[in-house]
Amino acid sequence: MEQADLHAFILDRLSGAVNPDDIVMELCDRHGLTWPEAEALVLQIQSENEDAITRRQSPLLTIIALGLFLGGLALIGFSAYSLAALVQSYSQVDLFYTDMPGALLLIFEYGYGTVGLMGVGAAIVLGSLVGMRRVWAAILDF
């Protein structure tokens, strides 16, 4: 197998999220390379083509991250709506909860689970953005 074909084979396998040790094993078995030679070749190709590998893997990663991002936003929106409905319903019934400290007291008494869900939604959104940082950098060539 020529060097270009070998390079394309390794790049294709790395893009398919195959364990680099498995690729090294294939190179040793099929192409007669020693383990250190094959390992060095795989690491070299992996480091030279990191952005290309990430871009090839990005469709699945992007779909997962987008789903998490939208789910987190939906959770934040649902929680904000629930808190607004809670404060509005109590402000119509009891004058104690009409001012800001009263509304905060109401939220901490009855809406602590909703505030927790809002925090979880924010963590999901932030996690999807942080997790996709490498993919966005590869796609946008940062």
WOTA-V825865 format. One line per field, one symbol per residue. ss: DSSP state (H for helix, E for strand, C for the rest). burial: # if it has 24 or more other C-alpha atoms within 12 Angstrom, else .. Layout:
ss = ???
burial = ???
This chain:
ss = CCHHHHHHHHHHHHHCCCCHHHHHHHHHHHHCCCHHHHHHHHHHHHHHCHHHHHHHHHHHHHHHHHHHHHHHHHHHHHHHHHHHHHHHHHHHHCHHHCCHHHHHHHHHHHCHHHHHHHHHHHHHHHHHHHHCHHHHHHHHCC
burial = ......#.#######....#..##.##..........##.##..##...######.##..##..#..##.###.##..##..#..##..#............#..##...#..##.##.###.##..##..#.##.......
